[in-house]
């Protein structure tokens, strides 16, 4: 329990109740629902009321990156209408968070109605780690994991949203956890959404280089904040016969590592 002095030291906004619309993302919904549950738990621990709208859909990034601006705009308008009632929108993904907070305004800038609405939504949309630390003032978590981990900085989270120190700050408060910094942590893993489909040979070489760096970290668990990157790296690690496990950082911070790691089948594989 926090002492009065500790509570006073936190930003006032960290103590204010807030309703958060959780944008779960397609990959979390289809491949890793446990990340959504971990995200909700962390948000609730940060004093938020969490709502997951049933009507939410894709953020539109695949269409946007493929040049299909018409469909991307239609999706953007749907997302805006769904999430604009909430105090904040939080996304456990740098790429989807970047799409909403940066590219919706670009897509709809000439629309006199949707342009301003896109900008208002962008102003209250955050990637999960940035929201917990920068907005809610979270100083640490109550979690334990006896493991040596390394952390990959996803491109969108790092370069578009400035997510770098926040996950490391919270990971530093997990009991039993040792963080070994990843050589080339800021280098792309080769996923890049449709990039890996358009340029598979380049993408394959990039993820091979990334896996070599992961091995060099001497960690037994790889963490990141974006499911696209995690699935890409986990797949290559498995194909190369590595025993290094892969998880979304939210699962560790929420103390929810009883489920199998990404690419594993045995429940409880993450507990050590």
N, C-alpha and C positions, 0 to 999 in steps of 0.2 A: 504494500500500500504506500502511496506517495505521501510524504510529509507535506505540511502547508508550504514550506519554503520551496520544495520541489515543484509543487503545483503552481506556485506563483511565478516560477522561473519559465514556465512553458508559455508559448504564444497564446493570447486570449482566444484566437480562433480555434485552437486545439481543444478548448473546453466548451465551445459552442456546439449545440446539437446541429446535425446536418443530415439531410436526406440525400443519399447517393444513388444514382442510377448506375448499376453495374453492367457495363458492356462486356459480355462474356467472351466474345470472339468465336468465330467458326471453329477454329482448331481446338480450342478448349472444349467447346460443346461436343464436337464429334470425336476427339481423340483423348482428351484429358480433363474430364469434368471435375476431378479432384482439385485442379487449379482454381476453378470457379468457387468451390466450397472453401478452399484456403483463403482466397481473396476476400470472400464475404466475412470470414472469421476475423481476419486482420482489420477490416474496415469497422466491424462491430467493436473490436477492442480499441479502436481509435475513436470511439464515441459516436459512430454514425449509424443511422438507420439505412439498411440496404434494401433496395428494390431491384428485381431483375425483370424487366418488362417482357411479357410473353411475345409481344409483337416485334422484338428486335430481330435484326437480320444481319447479313454481311455488311461491313463498313464500305464496301465498294472498291477497295484497293485493287483487286485483280482486274476489274474493268478499267479503272483509271490508268493502271500501269500498261494496259494493252491498247490504250488510245481510244477506248469506247467511252467517250465523254457523255454521250446521251444517257446511257444506262448508269454511269457513275453519278450523274446529277440526280437521276430519279431515286437512286438508293440513298444519296446524301439527304435529299428532302425527306425521305421516310425516316431516316435516323434522327434528323433534327426534330421532326414532329414528335417522335417517340420520347426523346430524352430532354427536350427543353424544359419540361416542368420541374426537373430536379435541381437541387442546389449545386450539385457537382455531378460530373460523369467520370467514372474511373474505369480504366482499362488495364488488364494484366498483360499488356503487350505494347511494346514501343511502336511497332509498325502500324497497328490499328489506331493507337492513340495519336500517332503522328498524322495519319490520314484525316481523322476528325478535326484535330486542332490546327492543322496547317493547310490541308488541301481542299477542304470543303469551301473555305473562303475564296480560294482560287477558282474553283469550279463555278461558284455562284456569284462571283463579284459583280456581274452586270445585271443581276436580278434585283430589282428594287425591293422586293419582299423577302426573298430567301437569302439574299446577301447579308443583310444585317442580322438575320436570325442565325446564319452560319457563324458569323463573327462572335455573336453572344455565346453560342454553344462552345466555340473554340476556347473562349476565355475561361470557361469553367470545366474543361476536359483535361484530365491528368492521367499519366501512366501511374500505376499503382505505387511503386517505390517513391516516386517524386511526391505523390499526394500524401503518403503516410509521413514522410520526413519533413517536406517543405511546407505543406499546408496544415497538417494536423499536429506537427511538432513531436512526432513519436521519437523517443530517445532509445528505446530498446524493446525487446520481446521476451516473453516467457517461453522459452523453447530449449530443448536439449538435443544434440546429435553428436555422438562420438564418431567423428569422421574428419578426414582431411579433404577439403573441397577446393575447387578452383572456379573462377567466375569468368564467363564470356560476356563482353559488352556488345549487345546487338546494335547494328548500324543505326536504325531509326531511333531507338531509345537514346543512344549516345549523341548522335549528331543533330537530330531534330529536336530532342526534348531535354538534353542535358542530364541524362541519367548516368551517373558514374559513381559518385561518392555515396549516394543514398543506400543502395543495397549493401554496400560494404559496411556502412555504419551499423545497420541493423544486424548483419551477420556477425559482427564483432561482439554482439551481446548474447549470442546463442551459446549456451554452456556446452563444453566438450568439443566445440568446432574449431578447427585450425584452417585458416585461409592461406593457401599458397597461390600467389598471383600467377596468372596464366601468361606465358610468353606470347606476345602478340595479341593480348586480350582485346584490343580495339580493331583488329583486322577481321574483315568479313569472313563468315564461314562458308560462303558460296551459295546460300539459299536464295535470298533476294526475291522471294515470291515467284513471279513468272520468269525471273532471270535463269533459274536452274532448269527451266523447261526450254527456254530459247537457246541457252548456251550450256548444254550439259557437260561438254568436255572441260570447259573453263571452270564450271561450278564444281565438277568432280575433283579437279586439281586443287581448287581452293579448300575444299573440305578435307582433302587428304593432308594438306599442309596444316590445317587447323588441328586435326587429330594428332599429328606429330607433336604439336605444341602442347596439347592436352596431356599426352603421355609424359612429356618432359616436365610437367608440373609436379609429378609424383603424387597427384591427388587420387583418391578413390571415388570421388563424386564430382561431377561437373554440374554447375548451376548457371542459369541464365534467366532472363525475364521475358523471353519471346518464344512461343511454342514452335514457330517455323524454324528458327535456328536450332532449337532443342531436338526436334524430330530429325532434322538433317544430320546433326552431329551424332545423335544416338544411333541412327541407321548406319553411318560409316564406322563408328566404333564397334558395333555388333558384327558387321561384315568383316572387320579386321580381327575379330576374335578377342577384343578387349573386354576386361571385366569391370572397367570403369562405369559406374552408374551415372544416370542423367536425370535431373529433376528441375522443375521450375522453382525459382527461389522462394516463391510464396509458400510452397509446401513445407519448406524447412522453417521459415519464419513463423508459420502458423502451427508448428509442431505436429504436422500431419504427414508423417513419412511411413505410415504403416502399410499404405498401398504399394504395389510393385512400382519400381522405377520405370521410366520410359523405356519401352522395348523389352522389359522383363515380364515374366509371367507369375513369379512367386510373390505372394503377398508378404509384406513385412521385409522385403529385400533391402529397404533403405535403412532399417534400424541396425545399429551396430553397438 
